[in-house]
Amino acid sequence: MKTVVSVIGKDAVGIIAKVSNICSDCNANILDITQSVLQDMFVMVMLTEIKDLNCTFVEFSDKMKNLGKENNLDIRVMHEDVFNSMHRI
């Protein structure tokens, strides 16, 4: 199972490290990552493998949301089932 993690906000040092630390703490494997800075806005999309999570998907998602709130970032975690369902309709 996979998730897409998106991060948008004002650029600052350590954003990738903070998001990656949560992935590591939860045992989510980062499969692919792309990031860009557009003027002073940071934008990142990360694909993670979550089959071996050591917490629930909801806990993983909540940790990312809380990180976003603490750092004035919009962080969203979307399960691959969302994308699979969209393409079945």
C-alpha positions, 0 to 999 in steps of 0.5 A: 500500500502506498500514500502520496504526501503533499507539502506546501508552504513558505520555504524554510530549512529542514522541511524535508528532514522533518517530514522524512523523520516522521516517515522513519519513525512510522516505518514508512518507506520513501519511494520517490520525492520531488520538491521545488521552491517557487519564489519563496513557496516550498512544494513537495510531493512524496510517494511512500510505501506503508505496508510495514507501518508501525502505527495506523494510517490515521496516526501517520496522517495525524502526525503529518497534519500536526507537523504541518500545523506546527510549521505553518505548512499544508501537509496532506496524506492521501492513501492510494485507495483514493486514487484507485477509486477515482479511476474506477468511476 
